[in-house]
Structures are given as structure tokens and as C-alpha cells.
Amino acid sequence: MGLSAEQLKESLDALALVEPAFATALANAGYPEPRIREPGYETLLRTIVGQQVSVAAANSMWTKLEAALGDPADPQRMLAASDELLRSAGLSRQKSGYARSLAGLVASGELNLAHLPEDDEEAIAQLTKIKGIGRWSAEIYLLFAEGRPDVWPAGDLAVMREVGVLLGLPERPDEKLTRELAEKWRPHRGAAAIFAWHHYKMVAI
């Protein structure tokens, strides 16, 4: 499960001590709500289904997939499904391939989502064996579903933007600089990312 409200507060309070910009931003925007997903196969399958479509479209596809498969949380059902069945649920040929890649790795035991490596980089490497799951998706899974406190999705556009805003930089930093700037925020970079998204929404309102 993801970082709790208490864990977020503790981490952000610690960040405010090492980075005064966080203290100022927290006073203005307040603490973020937790972002929590259930760990496991179904959450990753939902990630694949929801790629590059609206939330409403993703929900519609998931409902159709539930009806087509009976139990979409069972990887064996995905592996047994025909192309036509998955197409009827709204999955493109590419998404069907990604979904089968996930199901195959889980069903074979090559990917054990209950026991991913404790090292974050090793866990990311395991998750990105799934076709269609890149580094960003793997980082989001580890942060929201496993609550890993120091996962830092520095390639996220909103995170890059808000790091620039929070630190008063003249322009948005790229991914490389965003990673470098956050080195001193270890081991609380997960909370920093969640706060960046929270601050982005608050500023945009």
C-alpha cells in the first residue's frame, strides 16, 4: 500500500528542514492526500488498460474486460482470451500484447509481485520486463502500491515543473537535473513527488 497520511507528513516535515522551499510551499498548499493503490497484478493491468486514454474511457474498457473475462485479476484468463474477445473489450492489438506480457510473466512466476526486490532500481528492472511498462509506470507502481518512500519519478513532467517552481529556477529542469537536485532529499523523495503533484494542482486552480 502507498504512503499513509502520517508517513507523508513526517517525510515532508523532514524535507522542510533540509529544503526551506518545502516549508514555504507546505504553509501555502498544505499536506497532500495519500495516493494509494492495491499492490499486485490487477493494478498493473489497470495501468496498461488506462494508458493514453481518458479516465472515463479506461473505466469503460475495464468494465467490458470484467464482463469478457469474468475475473480480470486472474492472469490465466487473460492468457486464454482470444484476440477477438480482448478487442470486444476495447483493447487495441498493442494493449492486448502488453496485457498478455504481464499475464505471462506473472503466471510463469518469472515476475513475483508479492516479492519484488527490496532495492528500488532492481524492482524497476523487474517491472520493466513487462511490455508497455516503462520506468515511469514502474516508479508510480512502487510509490502508490508498495509505498516505497524514496522512489523518485524525476521524468514526470509535473514533478519537473514543480521542482523548478518550488526552487525558484528560471526554467523547468530536465530529468537529469531534477534527479540531481533531489539527491539531498533522500530518503523522502517519494513524499516530495506526491507533494509536487499536489502543489501543481493547487497552483493550477
N, C-alpha and C positions, 0 to 999 in steps of 0.2 A: 504494500500500500504506500501511497505517497507521503510526503512530509506533512505532519499534523500542524494545526494552527500553533500549538505550543512550540514545536520544533522550529517553525518558520520565525516566530517571534524571537526565540533565543538566538538563532543564527543571524537575523537582521540586526538585533541589538549588538551582537559581537561585531558585525560588519561596520556598524555606525561608529564603533570605537577606533577602527583602523582606517576608515574612509569617511571623513566628515560629510561628504556629499550625501551619503546614505542617511545620516542623521537629519539633515535638512529635508530631504525628499520624504522620509518617513513622517516627519512633522506635517508635511503638506498633503501627502496622499494616504497616510495610514497604512496599516498592515494588510497584506493581501489575504484572500481566502485560499485555503488549501486546494491543490489540484490533484485529485486522487482518481486512479483507475484501478480496476481489479487486475492483478498480475495473471499472466497466462496466455494461452493460445487465442482465446476469443478476443481479447483486447488487440492483439496484433492483427488478427483477421479483420477486425473493425477498422484498424488503421489502413489496411490495404483497400478495403471497400470504399473508405472515405477519401482516398487520395484524389485531388484535383477536381472534386465536385463540392457542391454546397452541402451544408449540414442536412437540409431537407431532402436532397437527393440521396445522400448517404443513408439516412434513416429509411427512406423508401426502399432502397436496394436491400438493406439489412432485413426489413420485414419480408420482402419477397424471398430472400435467401433462407430465412427461417421456415417459410412455407414450403420451399422447394426441398430443403434438406431434412426438415424435421428437427434436427438438433445441430445447428451450425458450429457448436462448440466441440463436436466430435470430428477430429481430423480424418478419420476413416470414411466418413460420409462425403467429405469434400473430395477425397481421392477416388471414390466410386462414382461421383457425379459426372454425367456426360457434358460435353460442350454445350449442347442444346439446353440442358437444364440450367446451367450457370448463365447462359445468355438470356434465358427467360427471366432470370432474377436481376438482369441489368448489368451483369459483369461483362466487360469487354474481353476480347481474347487475351490481351495483356494482363488484365487483372486476374483472370482465371488462372493464367500461368503463375502469377505471383502467389495466389491463394494455394495452388497445388504445391508450390515450392515450400511454403510454410508448413502445410499439412504433412508433406513427405518427410521433412526434417524432424518434425515432432513425432510422427508415427513411428519412424525408424529408431528414435532415441538419440539421433545424432545431435539434436538440439533439445536439451532438458531445461525447460523454462522454470522448473522448480529449483534448479541448482545451477544457475549461471555463475561463472567465475566471480570471485569477490573483487578482483581488480577490474575497475571500470573499463579500461581500454580492452582488456581481454573479453569482457562481456559484450562490448560493442562489436568486436570482431566476430563473436559467435552470432549475434543478431543480424549482422550484415551479410551473413551467408544466405539469408532469405532473399530471393529475388524480389526487388521492389522495396526493400527496407534499406535505406541509406543511413548514413551516420546520424543525420538529424532525427529521423524516426526512432533509431535505436536509443539515442540520448533522451528523447521525450519519454519513451517507454521506461527506461531506467529511473527517470526522475519521477514520473507520475504513478507508475505501477509498483516500483520497488522502493521508492523514497530514498534513493541514494543521494546523500547530502552534498556531494561535491561534483556532480555531473554538470558540465558547463556547455550548453548548446550555443557556442560562440558564432556559429554560422547562421543563426536565426536573424532575420532582418530586423525584427522589433528589438531583439536583445542588442544588436549592434547599434541601432539608432539610440536606444535609451542609455546605453553606456556613454555614448557621445554627449547626450543631453545632460545626464547626471554629472559628468565630469567637466562639463563646460567646454568641450572640444569644438574647434571651429567647423569641423565636418564629421560625418559619420565614419567611425573607424572601420577598417575591413576586418575579416575574420581573424587574421593573424594578429593584428594589433589588439583586437578585443580579447584574444586569449592571453596576450602578454600583460595587458592592463589588469586582468583579473587574477594574476598569479598570487598577489598578496591577499586575495580574498579567500584562499584555501583555508579550511575545508568547508566553506559555506557558500560555494558558488552556485549550488542548486537553488538556495533561497534567493541569491542575487538574481538569477534568471527569472524566477517566479515574480520577484518584485519588479523587474524590468517590464514584464508583460502587464502587470498591474498598473505601473506608472504610465505606460504607453496608453492604456485605456483611459486612465484618469485625465491625462493631458489632452487626449483626443476629444473628450466630452465637451 
